[in-house]
Each structure stands twice: as structure tokens, then as C-alpha cells.
Amino acid sequence: IKLFIDSANVDEIKSASELGVISGVTTNPSLIAREGRDFGAVVREITTIVDGPISAEAVSTDAGPMIAEAEELAAIHPNIVVKIPMTGEGLKAVSALAQKGIKTNVTLVFSANQALMAALAGATYVSPFVGRLDDIGYDGLELIKDIAEIYDLHGLAPEIISASIRHPMHVTQSALAGAHIATVPYKVLVQMLNHPLTDSGIEKFLSDWAKVPKK
Ligand code: E4P
């Protein structure tokens, strides 16, 4: 499994990237809005921080304008992956973009059939939203398992990005369920690396070390 950071905040992306465990970035219109900055400027800056797939979302709802937006986004940098919402118009755009060699990440995926259709349309990535399913009483991780099994059984190409991650267990379970990538908010990334026994262990080692006679 690979880890991406789910953020449009360049400070968070820089800190995460310094850990050496992040190989891509996902953004969405809500994350961009939080920054209060120009979309293109944020995306361009992210491309200078992380050398890997960077998802930027198209906001048009019809296939034609979506394709035009995708072409503009893809022209920013070769690492840009265009996020396309899982709708009929979105699928039309995905198949046209696949023919033009533009990579797509089909987002807002909440069922195995949606993931199947995204794959058949030529998506490069699919993003099932685990946390948002859990929020309404469904099992987001079951969806990851189902998609992984279907893609495996039928040799379907997209990489599965486990998205809408709420806590560290979502990451562990996504890895076990067969996701290729988990896209993780900065807060969860920090939670993943910390453990109280690590902290108390360091404290004990340092206090014992202080007792070692020094020349
Ligand atoms: C995925 O690419 C989305 O940006 C994100 O994971 C959505 O998460 P949320 O449900 O916390 O908004």
C-alpha cells in the first residue's frame, strides 16, 4: 500500500512529505476552499513539493466542460491526475480523457458497481469514500474489499484509493482489504506515527542513559 496526503495545505503537505512516506496528494474543492487561495496557484505549489500523482478536481457537471477543465489542469504538470465525480457525465469524460492519455481519479464512489463502471470507462484511480459510508451506518471497509476482489478477479486496472479516512484503523484496515493507496488527512498521519508506549519508552531510555557514568 502507498500513502497519499489528503490536503491542499502546503505546510501540511511539506511536513508530511519530509517524513518520506508520502507518494502522492489528493485535493478536493472543499479542501481548496479552506485555503482561501487561487486553485491553480495551490496546485502548482503542490507539484513543487511532492513528485507523485496530484489529484485536482474538475467542478463542471457536463462532460464537455469537464474535459476542457481536465485538459487545463493536466497542462499544469505531468503529475496532475484529474478528479472526476462518479456520474454519467463523469464517465463520458473519463473515457474521452483516457483516450487523450489524461489520468483520472473517479471520486465520490460509494458502491462496487460504480467502481466497476469507473474501471471500464478507463479510470486510472478510483476513490471509494470509507468514512462517509461509515458516517451513515454502512461499512466502508467492506466496499474496499469488494472492489479489490472484483478488480482482482476480472483483471481491472485502476488503483484503489481508500479515501475519506477518519482514523488510523481505517488505514490498517484499508491495507488489509486490498486498497493500493490510502489518502490520509495530516492529522491522521500524525496519529499513525505516534504511540504512547514509544513516548514512555524513549523517556525511560533517556532517564536510564542519564545514570550511565560518563568519563
Ligand atoms: C478524497 O480524495 C477526498 O478528498 C477525501 O478523502 C474526502 O474526505 P472527507 O469525507 O473527510 O471529506
Residues whose N, C-alpha, C, O or C-beta is under 5 A from the ligand:
A	BS01	E4P	D6 T26 T27 N28 S127 G131 R132 A163 S164 I165 T183
